């Protein structure tokens, strides 16, 4: 660990010298790149310098405790040693956290796909509830959301809804939401008052740039049709909706919610790139449904990451065995408590793996 920290400090100091170079200062793009890297390393360098300072102070306190003849001063030195040892341990843990590899996708915008699973009409209504939960959460974070495509049921639910979330750190937070979500409640369609169990699947994909996923135009079959969204309402004589088929994989993406053909095509291409990128990440060469099954399962009731139990006012995340007894708040977007706990669990597991490698 300390070899890596020394390398970080060396690079940090190199960047300081580079940014002071008059030639570099004249190159705006180069200067911005160096400044960004310098800022990313700063917290680690400061923490390491604090660690070295505490280490030196601890050595001095230990020497005083061993050599000082005055009993009162020796006791003060021992108390100072205890404080410094605790601080040294805290800083060491913090440094290990800072050295964990960062997911390069964490700052990206995301595309969220919600699909009704087992449970018929009630599953569609639950999919709509999840859509509202995530849009409310996005609003609280100051992020922007936009529907890319939707397939509604007749009673206000969704068979499928795909939407984009734009905002710094969106993927870093929402990536923990991928999987099967289960609801237990009395459906509005149930006259006997019997509790039903239904599911919906959530897939969270990071948006990717064109340079990250290259798509050969020859591999695309693009068709247009009349839109039932804003484009259809305002431009009824034109085909504003678009359907794109990626022939090598069979992926089909449709978008009709924008008012122009160009906008719908751009959004559909964004979804296509995200799906292809996900397939590459998982090193799979099969159609997107198989890739999605690896992420969210089949939608069966037995496969679940979280359960929303309405009669007991309880939401339980099964990955970390955590329950919150405030279901209305959660459904109104208060999911940060789960996300923070899942992020901490992920970090703890990665730290443990790193310690095994160091051992």
Protein Blocks (a to p, Z undefined) as FASTA:
>chain_A
ZZmmmmmmmmmmmmmmmmmpmklmmmmklmmmmmmmmmmmmmmmmmmmmmmmmmmmmmmm
mmmmmmpmblklmmmmmmmmmmmmmmmmmmmmmmmmmmpccdfklmpccdddddddehij
mlmmmmmmmmmmmmmmmmmnopacddfbdcddfeopafbdcdddddehklmmmmmmgccd
ddddddfklmnopacdddddddddddddfklpccdfklpccdddddfblmlmmmmmbcfb
dcdddfknopacddfkbmbfklmmmmmmmmmmmmmmmmmmnopabdfklmmmmmnonopa
klcfbdcdfklopacdfklopacddfklmmnopamlmmmmmmmmmmmmmmmmmmmmmZZ
